Amino acid sequence: MRRICATKIVATLGPATSDAKTIEAVFKAGADVFRLNFSHGAHEGHRERYDLLRALEKKTGRPIAILADLQGPKLRVGTFKDGKATLAAGAIFRFDMDAAPGDETRAPLRHPEIFAALKPGQHLLVDDGKLRLEALETASDRAICKVIVGGTISDRKGVNVPGTVLPISALTEKDRRDLDFALELGCDWIALSFVQRPEDMAEAKKLVQGRAGVCAKLEKPSAIDRLEEIIELSDAVMVARGDLGVEMMPEDVPALQKRIVRAARRQGRPVIVATQMLESMIHTPTPTRAEASDVATAVYDGADAVMLSAETASGQYPVEAVSIMERIILRVESDPLYRPIMDADHSAPEATASDAITAAAAQVARTIKAAAIVTFTTSGSTALRAARERPEAPILCLTQNERTARRLVLCWGTHTHVSEEFASFTKMVDKACEVAKAEGFAESGDTIAITAGVPFGTPGATNILRIAWIR
């Protein structure tokens, strides 16, 4: 089950991928990480899919990462007398706290935090930006607005306030219940929605307490103002382009995607590019050429993973979507231009022994054309450093910690293997050679570069680089 791709694929599970046969087919087609979307479905449904994934993991003998994606706050208008109303451009419209059904002149918006932050001149976007209104007068319980872009507004459509940090936690009561459930299940990653500031990440990490990695979903433009701080507090980040595109102009999103990916790589955090990557494959068996280029761009940028949402959760062609995404990744990573791009967009190692050894391992592997770089890690920090280097050789990560092995599946270029504890460095080297050969990374006569830390079991203490020959 060795993957040839260095860039990983995240597949969202849902109604189209709920049985063991389909999930296994998606896994074999190339999916490495599976996303449970807590915006939809009941806990029991997520538990069933989780159990199917763990059974598949046991069957294949290959660690599988499971990401629980929390819904986050959903700011929505209330209901309308006829289920909908038509707003004309230039009309005056009021949002207020009254629960009475709305009409062409007003609508309930029972979110005092919006009124608390809204100022005259700011815009409100409704239904993913299809309607745009400008606030003329604001108070603690209402806002008088002018319709800039009109259209039909209907029950419970979403509301966005671009350019504003709302006084609201990223974790709702529902999110806290979902978080407890996901951690109880044993999910490897928690994706936090609606991140606006570093404090949101600090709150989530305090609740998680190291039981899973925490991924910041960057979907609010306000988060970009403090991007470096948010990444520093995160274990991974996700470029949630769909939500970003609601509050930003479409032409701004591509440049922002590159900025986020580069910032995450610089800090050594795995980064996922998500949303609408192969959107047309929800209903068709092949993607558009533009979608193929979109996936390829993320791979050229050096993203750790690319994500499928509705394509695999509810689409008609979930296996085909994963298969085609893998083919696009393989094509890019075999392009002669890919390696120079990876080498050029490369951060200098930090002034630590661990970074020096890891950077040296990548250089040594290139010079001697090593079949693989083998890292021994407890916490995963050694493998993360190796992935940050984007080496030519694949990264084989050996760890005795099953949770670490699963979590590292998300990282670029890594193949994880759960191994026993070692009593000596010699036995560690022998094991590295054995696994590299057994997992299909090396053959007799090949060389591998090995990094490890002595004393064993000390997180972050990478201080040994060894070259070994496969017998």
Secondary structure, DSSP 8 states (H G I E B T S, - for coil): -----SSEEEEEESGGG-SHHHHHHHHHHT--EEEEETTSS-HHHHHHHHHHHHHHHHHHTS--EEEEE------B---BTTSEEEE-TT-EEEEES--S-B-SSEEE---HHHHHH--TT-EEEETTTTEEEEEEEEETTEEEEEEEE-EEEETT-BEE-TT---S--S--HHHHHHHHHHHHHT-SEEEE-S--SHHHHHHHHHHHTTSSEEEEEE--HHHHTTHHHHHHH-SEEEEEHHHHHHHS-GGGHHHHHHHHHHHHHHTT--EEEESSTTGGGGTSSS--HHHHHHHHHHHHHT-SEEEESHHHHT-S-HHHHHHHHHHHHHHHHTSTTHHHHHHHS-----SSHHHHHHHHHHHHHHHHT-SEEEEE-SSSHHHHHHHHT--SS-EEEEES-HHHHHHGGGSTTEEEEE----SSHHHHHHHHHHHHHHTTS--TT-EEEEEE-SSTT-TT---EEEEEE--
